[in-house]
Amino acid sequence: MSTAVTTRPSPASDRAYDHVKRAILVGELPGGELFTEGHIAAQVGISRTPVREALLRLQAEGLVALYPKRGALVVPVTPREAHEVLEARLVIEEWAAGRAWAARAELVGDLKQRLEAMQEAKAADDVAAFSEADRVFHAVIVEAAGNTVMARQYGMLRDRQMCILADGIRASASRMAHAITAHRKLIRLLEQGTKAEFVRESRAHVEDAMDRLGVAR
């Protein structure tokens, strides 16, 4: 009997993956940007081989498209994709809110920590940290729903949403303050509200994001 062997990414490949993915998600590598393996290898201080491995992973996630002898292109987000990403997020988060309600006692403490991280990032004007804390806040709720396939798909959706965000919106202090208020309300409903109220507010939260991004519902 043969046994399939799964090859784990090397530490150097992981470093390249994290470096490029972060650059894409915070807008340092915007949609439509073409870059080379050599450029990334020089930035990270590694050879091209682990960079190539990292780019293949990013291509599988839909973040880059590879062109032999030319480099990698950051896949731009089209208006149609923006709509589909937010629509899918709406479906998953509304579903997850209902499923996660049973675990609300455990959820509250974890979400309060994520909210605190958002507040600290806002105070430090650390946009990247704020966006990550925001994403993790919602990922915690989705994961509490107990479906690993949904959680994995949700992670990819949030990556694409971060690519959708325009720099001005991402860096807006008013947007961060608005998000903190909205997240605080979700926690309050978990503590004092009803399941129906929490599910309804979870949906409204995503609909608000769609409106702010100019994505049709």
C-alpha positions as CSV (number, residue, x, y, z in Angstrom):
1,M,0.0,0.0,0.0
2,S,1.4,3.4,-1.0
3,T,1.1,6.4,1.3
4,A,0.8,9.9,-0.1
5,V,3.4,12.3,1.2
6,T,2.4,15.9,1.7
7,T,5.2,18.3,1.3
8,R,5.1,21.1,3.8
9,P,6.2,24.6,2.6
10,S,9.8,25.5,3.7
11,P,10.3,28.3,6.2
12,A,11.8,30.4,3.4
13,S,8.7,29.8,1.3
14,D,6.5,30.7,4.3
15,R,8.4,34.0,4.7
16,A,8.0,34.9,1.0
17,Y,4.3,33.9,1.2
18,D,3.7,36.1,4.2
19,H,5.6,39.0,2.7
20,V,3.8,39.1,-0.6
21,K,0.4,38.4,0.8
22,R,0.7,41.2,3.3
23,A,1.9,43.6,0.6
24,I,-1.2,42.7,-1.5
25,L,-3.7,43.0,1.4
26,V,-2.4,46.3,2.6
27,G,-2.2,47.8,-0.9
28,E,1.6,48.0,-1.2
29,L,1.2,45.7,-4.3
30,P,-2.0,47.0,-5.8
31,G,-4.2,45.1,-8.3
32,G,-2.7,45.1,-11.8
33,E,0.9,45.3,-10.4
34,L,3.4,43.1,-12.1
35,F,6.5,41.9,-10.0
36,T,9.2,39.4,-10.4
37,E,10.5,36.5,-8.3
38,G,13.9,38.1,-8.2
39,H,12.4,41.3,-6.7
40,I,10.7,39.4,-3.9
41,A,13.8,37.2,-3.3
42,A,15.9,40.4,-2.9
43,Q,13.4,41.9,-0.5
44,V,13.1,38.8,1.7
45,G,16.7,37.8,1.4
46,I,16.2,34.3,0.0
47,S,16.6,32.4,-3.3
48,R,14.0,32.4,-6.1
49,T,13.0,28.8,-5.5
50,P,11.0,29.4,-2.3
51,V,9.6,32.5,-3.8
52,R,8.2,30.5,-6.7
53,E,6.7,28.0,-4.2
54,A,5.0,31.0,-2.3
55,L,3.7,32.4,-5.6
56,L,2.1,29.1,-6.5
57,R,0.2,29.1,-3.2
58,L,-0.9,32.7,-3.8
59,Q,-2.1,31.8,-7.3
60,A,-4.1,28.9,-5.9
61,E,-5.8,31.5,-3.6
62,G,-6.6,33.7,-6.5
63,L,-4.4,36.6,-5.4
64,V,-1.8,36.5,-8.2
65,A,-1.6,35.1,-11.8
66,L,1.8,33.8,-12.9
67,Y,3.3,34.5,-16.3
68,P,6.4,32.5,-17.3
69,K,9.5,34.7,-17.9
70,R,7.5,37.8,-17.0
71,G,6.6,37.5,-13.3
72,A,3.4,37.6,-11.2
73,L,0.5,39.9,-11.6
74,V,-1.6,40.9,-8.6
75,V,-5.1,40.0,-9.7
76,P,-7.3,43.1,-9.7
77,V,-10.8,43.0,-8.3
78,T,-13.6,43.5,-10.8
79,P,-16.9,45.1,-9.9
80,R,-18.6,41.8,-10.4
81,E,-16.2,40.0,-8.1
82,A,-16.6,42.7,-5.5
83,H,-20.3,42.1,-5.5
84,E,-19.9,38.3,-5.4
85,V,-17.4,38.4,-2.5
86,L,-19.6,40.6,-0.3
87,E,-22.7,38.6,-1.2
88,A,-21.0,35.4,-0.2
89,R,-19.7,37.0,3.0
90,L,-23.3,38.0,3.8
91,V,-24.6,34.5,3.4
92,I,-21.8,32.9,5.5
93,E,-21.9,35.4,8.3
94,E,-25.6,35.4,8.7
95,W,-25.5,31.6,8.8
96,A,-22.6,31.5,11.2
97,A,-24.2,33.9,13.6
98,G,-27.1,31.5,14.1
99,R,-24.9,28.5,14.5
100,A,-22.4,30.3,16.8
101,W,-25.1,31.5,19.2
102,A,-24.9,28.4,21.3
103,A,-21.3,29.1,22.0
104,R,-21.9,32.8,22.9
105,A,-20.5,32.5,26.5
106,E,-17.1,31.4,25.2
107,L,-17.3,33.8,22.2
108,V,-17.7,37.0,24.2
109,G,-14.3,36.9,25.9
110,D,-12.5,36.1,22.7
111,L,-14.3,38.9,20.8
112,K,-13.6,41.4,23.5
113,Q,-9.9,40.7,23.0
114,R,-10.2,41.2,19.3
115,L,-12.1,44.5,19.8
116,E,-9.4,45.7,22.2
117,A,-6.8,44.9,19.5
118,M,-8.8,47.0,17.0
119,Q,-8.9,49.9,19.5
120,E,-5.2,49.7,20.1
121,A,-4.5,49.6,16.3
122,K,-6.7,52.6,15.8
123,A,-4.9,54.6,18.5
124,A,-1.5,53.7,16.9
125,D,-2.9,54.5,13.4
126,D,-1.7,51.0,12.4
127,V,-4.0,50.3,9.5
128,A,-2.7,46.8,8.7
129,A,-3.1,45.7,12.3
130,F,-6.6,47.2,12.5
131,S,-7.7,45.4,9.3
132,E,-6.2,42.1,10.6
133,A,-8.0,42.4,14.0
134,D,-11.2,43.3,12.2
135,R,-10.9,40.2,10.0
136,V,-10.1,37.9,12.9
137,F,-13.1,39.2,14.9
138,H,-15.5,37.9,12.3
139,A,-13.4,34.8,11.7
140,V,-13.8,33.8,15.3
141,I,-17.6,33.9,14.9
142,V,-17.5,31.8,11.7
143,E,-15.1,29.3,13.3
144,A,-17.5,29.0,16.3
145,A,-20.2,27.8,13.9
146,G,-18.2,24.5,13.6
147,N,-17.8,24.1,9.8
148,T,-14.2,24.0,8.7
149,V,-15.0,24.2,5.0
150,M,-17.1,27.4,5.6
151,A,-14.3,28.8,7.8
152,R,-11.7,28.2,5.1
153,Q,-13.8,29.7,2.3
154,Y,-14.5,32.7,4.6
155,G,-10.8,33.3,5.1
156,M,-10.3,33.6,1.3
157,L,-13.3,35.9,1.0
158,R,-11.9,38.3,3.6
159,D,-8.6,38.3,1.8
160,R,-10.3,39.5,-1.4
161,Q,-12.4,42.0,0.5
162,M,-9.1,43.6,1.8
163,C,-8.1,43.9,-1.9
164,I,-11.3,45.6,-2.7
165,L,-10.9,48.3,-0.1
166,A,-9.6,51.6,-1.6
167,D,-6.7,53.1,0.3
168,G,-8.7,56.1,1.4
169,I,-11.4,54.0,2.9
170,R,-8.9,51.6,4.5
171,A,-7.0,54.4,6.2
172,S,-10.0,56.4,7.3
173,A,-10.2,57.1,11.0
174,S,-13.9,57.5,10.8
175,R,-14.3,54.1,9.2
176,M,-12.2,52.5,12.0
177,A,-14.4,54.3,14.6
178,H,-17.5,53.1,12.9
179,A,-16.3,49.5,12.8
180,I,-15.4,49.6,16.5
181,T,-18.9,50.8,17.4
182,A,-20.5,48.1,15.2
183,H,-18.4,45.4,16.7
184,R,-19.1,46.6,20.2
185,K,-22.9,46.3,19.4
186,L,-22.4,42.7,18.2
187,I,-20.8,41.8,21.5
188,R,-23.5,43.5,23.5
189,L,-26.1,41.5,21.6
190,L,-24.3,38.3,22.4
191,E,-24.4,39.3,26.1
192,Q,-27.8,40.8,26.4
193,G,-29.8,40.3,23.2
194,T,-31.6,37.5,21.5
195,K,-30.4,35.1,18.8
196,A,-32.7,36.8,16.3
197,E,-31.2,40.2,17.1
198,F,-27.6,38.9,16.8
199,V,-28.3,37.3,13.4
200,R,-30.1,40.3,12.1
201,E,-27.3,42.6,13.2
202,S,-24.6,40.3,11.7
203,R,-26.4,40.7,8.4
204,A,-26.8,44.4,8.8
205,H,-23.1,44.7,9.5
206,V,-22.1,43.2,6.1
207,E,-24.8,45.2,4.3
208,D,-23.3,48.3,5.8
209,A,-19.9,47.3,4.4
210,M,-21.5,46.8,1.0
211,D,-23.0,50.3,1.1
212,R,-19.7,51.9,2.2
213,L,-17.8,50.2,-0.5
214,G,-20.4,51.1,-3.1
215,V,-21.2,47.4,-3.8
216,A,-24.8,46.8,-5.0
217,R,-26.9,44.5,-2.9
